[in-house]
Amino acid sequence: MELVEQLQQLQELREKGALSEEEFQQAKQVLLAGTPPMKVETTPEREESLARLQREAEVARIDREWDYQREQYMVRGKYGNRYYPSRFAGIASMVIGTLFGLIWIGVSLGSNAPTFFPLIGIVVIVAGIANGVASFSKADSLQEAEEEYRNRRSRAYRGE
């Protein structure tokens, strides 16, 4: 490890509270003097503090990964707004698309419309069901990923 990296590591330890100002200055002087590092006495308190800092760093890393991963599940709306998909929205899309398509078919058959008009209703039904299934599936994937994230975070917090 280069000197700069070692100094940065010492600075991080001081900022996290693992080293006192006095310990930081001693370690820095040792690094700058080029002498071999002094053996630091470990105490149960320091070990517990270091373990706690490591757990907190792991939880923070998992949180950052989740923030990035969660963004992948967002859906862009009609006007550019972004939102998370829901199972309810998927089911609602299927029901609304199917009802609208059935009404279209019924009206076009009852009004002696050209023969391709009922086909438009079928296309609307298929599109509504496809959109609903996709939304439901994405919402289901989001829920599974969030559950896995919560489990990973819990295990990291407990130090497992």
N, C-alpha and C positions, 0 to 999 in steps of 0.2 A: 504494500500500500504506500502511495506517495505521501510526502509530508503534508501537502495541502489537504489531501483526503483525511489524513489522521487528525489534522487540526479541525476540519469540519465536523468530524465524528465527535471530537471532544466538545465542540461548541453545541452540538445537538444534545449530547448527554447533559451538559450544563443547563440548557434551556428546558429540558424535560425534568430537571430536578434530581437526576441520578448522581450528579457531581456538585459539590459545593463550589463556591467561588475559589476558595483556597485550593481545593483538589484540582480544579481546572487550571489554575495558574501554575501549580507544581507540575502537572502533566505537560502543559504547554512548554514550560522551561526545559523539561527533560527532552521533549521532541526537538526543540530548537537547538539545544546543546548537542544533540546527536548521541547522547548517552543512552544506554539500554533503559527501558522503562522500569520504573520502580514497581515492586510488587505491592498491590493495593490490598489492604486487609478487607476481606469480605465478611460482612455481618449478616445475620438473618434479615435484618431490616432492609439492608441494601439489596439482598437477593429478592426479597418480596417486592421491593420497589421496582427493580428491574423486570421481574416477571409481570407486574401490573402494567408497566410501560409497554412491554412486548405485546400483552393482550390488547391493550388499547390501540396500539399501532395496527395489529391484525384486524381488529374490528373496524378501524377507520379505512383500511384497505378494502375490506369486504363491502363497506358502505359505498366507497367510490366505484367499485366494480358494479354494484347494484344500480347506482345512478346511471351509469353508462348503459347497462343492459336494459333497464326499464325504458330508456328512450327508444330502444329498438321496437318496443311493443306499441308505441304511440301511433295513432291513426290521424291522418290529416282530413279535416272536414271539408265541406263544400266551399267555404269561404277562407280556407287556409288555416283555420284554428286547429290546434292539436289536442287530442284527448285520448284517454285510455279506453279501449273497447270494453263493453260489458256484455254479459250473457243475456241480460234483459233486452238490450238493443238488438242483439242478434235474433232473438225470438220475435221481437216486435217487427223487425224487418221482414222476416219470413211471413208473419201473419198479415201485415199490411200489403206486401207484394202479392200474396195469394188472393186476398180479398179484392184488391183492385183489379187483378187479372180476371178473376171470376166475374166481377161486375162488368168489366169490359166485354168479356165473351158473351154474357147474358144480354147486354144492351145491343151488341152488334148482331147477334142471332135474331133478336126480336125486332130489329128495324130493317131487315132485308138489306143489310150493308154488304159490300163486296165480300167475296169468300175469304180474302186474306185478312180481313179485320179480326176475326176470332183468333187467328194465328198471333196477332199482336198481343192479345191477352195471354196466350200461352207463353210468349217470350217474356212478358212482364212477370208471370208467375215463376218461371225458371230463374230469371234475374233476381227476384226478391228472395227466393230460397237460397240461391248461390251466395248472395251477399250476406244473408243471415247466417248461413253455415260458416262462412269465412270469419265473420265477426265473432260468432260464438266460439269458434275454434281458437282464435287469437286471444279472446278473453280467458279461455280455459288455460292456454299456455302461459299467459301472464300470471294467473293465479298459482299455477304449479311452480313457476319460477320464483314468485314472491315467497311461497312456502319454503322452498329450498334455501332462499336467501335468509329468511328468518331462522331456519335451523342452523345454517352455517354461522350466522352471527351469534346465536345463542351458545353454540359449541365453542366458538373463539372466545367469547366473554368469560365462559367458565374455565377456559384454558385446556380444553380437551383436544 
